[in-house]
Amino acid sequence: MSRLRISLDELLPIKQAVRTLPRALDRLDRAEAPHFVITKRNQPRAVLISLDRYERLLAAFDEASAERVV
């Protein structure tokens, strides 16, 4: 597993995420943040990204997978 490089402004503790999810989603939509790393007990647990970015990642993954098959 690779080491994560996470800046403090990317961290979103789960308790804060519960209270501020609409605001975090707005920031993602406005491209004010590329993602948020959701933490629980100071450990990274999940990454929150915009739907647009997720779709681009899936497309890139599908393309890379198709290239390996050919």
Secondary structure, DSSP 8 states (H G I E B T S, - for coil): -------GGGEEEHHHHHHHHHHHHHHHHTTS-S-EEEEETTEEEEEE--HHHHHHHHHHHHHHHHHHH-
